[in-house]
């Protein structure tokens, strides 16, 4: 994964991730499905200029959706929970 912007797809700002940020100082990101923990660590550190303490990743499974008579699936995607060094923050999540 040479491009940092392909490794980190987008930040996840939800009620649950905001609560996690408040209690554990963890940030949630959607990442490329083949991105590894070291690649996520490097991408976050270079993009935002912070120091990462730990990275946890998980694959969110695909969900079935039905619209009328048509049924389909939403794609599976990968989520990363990133804990930063004390005192560091990412301005995207504050506001």
C-alpha positions, 0 to 999 in steps of 0.5 A: 500500500504505497499511497497513504490516502488509499490506506486510510479511506475515511474517519468514522464519526458516529455516536459510538466512536465519539464516546470511545474518543471521550473515554479511551482517546481512540479514533476510528477509521475505515481502512483499505481491506488489505491494510495491515496494522503497521501500514495503518500506524505509518499512515496515521502518523504521517497524515496527521503528525501524531504518535500512535500507541496501538492499532486494533483492526476488525472486519465488519461483515457484509449485511443483507439489505432488502428494498421491496422485492429486491435483496442484496448485500452491502460490502464487507469493510475493515475498521481500525481503532487507533490509540494515540500518545497522551497529549496528541489529537486529530483535529478532524474529530474535534468540533 
